[in-house]
Amino acid sequence: MFKTSTTALLLCLAGAASAHDALAHRRAHEHKRQLLSVGVSASVGVSAAPTISASVSAPTAAPATTQNAATVAVPSSLLTLSASGVPALSAITFGMPSGATVAPTTTYTPGVTPPISGAPALPTPFVFEQDAWPKLDKVAPTDSDEVQEWLKELDGVDIPDMAPTVDGSCAGDPSAAANASARGWWTCGGWTRPSDITACPDKMTWGVSFDDGPAPYSEKLLTFLGEKDIHATFFAVGSRVVSYPDLLIEEYMSGHEISVHTWSHPPLTSLTNEQIVAELGWSRKAIKTVLGVTPTTMRAPYGDIDDRVRAISNAMGLRPIIWTTAPDHIPFDTNDWRVAGGDVTGLQQFTTFEAILGNASVMDTGFIVLQHDLYEITVDLAIGYTLNSALTHNPPFSLKAIGECMNMAPGDMYAETTSNKTQTRVSTSTNQTSGAPSLGSPSAAFLSAVALGITGLFVA
């Protein structure tokens, strides 16, 4: 009886945590992308980037997360200006002054050969014409000829008959949350399926990923990654792709992997089948138009995916990738977006993530980490602290892009060059992948959260 009750408690607490995370993340993201959209000219490019504050609007309620900065000892060197010019960790916080944006350092000539064997040459320069695309940062409409054509990709595919969730959060849809395990809903309980990529297979391997760009400070990140010879997977939002095409080209031509992250960054489980197809299709088309290649992977915004979203994604040739959840149910989320959103300080974010990294040594696999390049703050945290922490960790981590850490051939990341010409089909089995949480120890999530000083996460 105690075991059953504790399991129920765990799922309830985990659901509340996911609901708070998703809603806080959404507030930060939506306000920031509004700022990014302001002033984008008809001929969109980095030169048209607006001046953007380094932070987003503060949440109306008091921050729900209380993180214990004493959990991990912070070297005094992190309290001063870093060697790369990034502000001191103690100074990286909501409301800090914004720095100058940097234009792409390299211009690539149309027709040049990409670093992917067999990939088509770079297309002619992209010129944004609003009439040819959905409105920026708005859920894509479903009545276009393009969407009607993409819907045919679902023909013959068994799409689970599930109603959309109310808003993609556990608290917003208690009925769906109660059935989360059956519907494979990651947001409420961390449920995954064997078709999901959730962890690098090799122990001590760090799968490097950045969501929500390209954006004005992505160039700063690219410079750092190039200097350190690190490759990453960039999950690109279609509205940002057409706004900053030169940055996407530089990411691709520098050997980084490009993946789909929807057109406007909505919680996908809250959309109809047709809307999901439109969101994935327009992002996929934007990347194809700019780069000449079509990604074979995707990541759901906020990690909001269930078996219906999986089936549609796989039918469209897009395999889902999610960041890793450790055995104690704590996700490998840097929480960088919480700093930009005003929930926590840079110091709190870094010390908490350092504690989460302690899971790496007890895992049999590697892990995939969630970071963002949409905000200046998140880029500063990455290049000044998080990635440097990975590079200097003892024992050392091997930092790789996700396809690389999965031992996939570089060409398999794109439809035009993949050696796997058969589409992936979602499995509706309830068996979880090795990177997903096991619910065998129900109290572990709550106790681990207490140990990390983040019990505020468990308040919806």
Protein Blocks (a to p, Z undefined) as FASTA:
>chain_A
ZZmmmmmmmmmmmmmmmmmmmmmmmmmmmmmmmmmmgopafbdcfklpccddfbdcddfb
dcfbdcdfklpccdfklmpccfkopacfklgcghiacddddddfbdcdehiacfbehiac
ddddddddfklpccehiacdfkbfklmmmmmmmgopacddddddfkopaklmmmlmmmmm
mnopaknoopacfkbcfbdfbghiacdddehiacfklmmmmmmmmmnopacdddddfklm
mmmmmlmmmmmmnopacddebjnopafklpcfklmmmmmmmmmmmmmmmnopacfbdcde
hhiacfklmmmmmmnopacddddddfkopacbeklmmmmnomacfklmmmmmmmmmmmmm
mpcbdcdddddfkbmklmmmmmmmmmmmmmmpccddddddfklmnopafklmpfklpcbl
bdcdddfbfbdcfkbccfkbmmlmmmmmmmnopammmpZZ
